[in-house]
Amino acid sequence: MAVSTCAKCGGHTFERGLVTPLGEQRTVPVLQCAGCGTVIGTLESHLAIEALQNQIAHIDAGLVRIARALAE
């Protein structure tokens, strides 16, 4: 099995962190090296996928209500 390694310091441990981009008001969740703090990637995509799944579930529920109303 491959071991993930930080490109900057060679560390092998990572943690979640929050970063505020310049000029922004909100923070962005990131995965960063626990040793030096270098950002490895964002975790925003996970949240975006969850939000889309919730929207799809609400749309599906609405379509089911419409189909039931039409069937009656």
N, C-alpha and C positions, 0 to 999 in steps of 0.2 A: 504494500500500500504506500502511495506517495505521501510525503509529509509537506504540508503547506509551509512556505518560507517567505518572510518579509523580504522584499527586494532591496530595502534600504539597510536594515541592520542584521538580517539573517535570523531574526527571531522566529519562534514557532508557535507563539500564543497570540490569540486575537480576542478582541472584545467589541461589544457594541458601544457606540459613542454618538454624540450629537454635535453637529457642526452648523454654524450659522454662516451661510455664504455672504460675501461682501454685498452690501446694499439690500439685503433681505431682512425681513422681520421674523420669519419662521425658521426653525431648525430643521435639518435633514438628518435622519438616522443613517449612520454609516457603520461599516465594519473596519476596525483599525487595529494596527499592531499594538499589542499590550506593552511592548517594550519601548518603542520610540514614538508611537502615535500616528505613524504614517497611515493615511486612509487607503484601504484596499479596494473598497467599493461601497456603493450605497445600498441601503435596504429599502429604499422607497418603492421599488418595483413590487415587493411583497405586499406592501400596503395598497398599492394601486390595484393589484390583482384582487385582493379582498374586497375593495370598494366596488370593482366591476362585478364580482360575484354577487354582492348584495343588491346592486342595481338590477342584475339579471333576475334574481329571485323575486324582486318586487314586480318586475315586468311580467314574469311568469304568473304570479299570483293574480295580477290584474287581468291577464288573458283568460285565466281559468274562470274568474268572476264573469267576464264578458260571455264566454262560451256557455256557462250555466244559465245566464240571463236569456241568451238567445234560444236555448233549448227549452225554456219554460213557456 
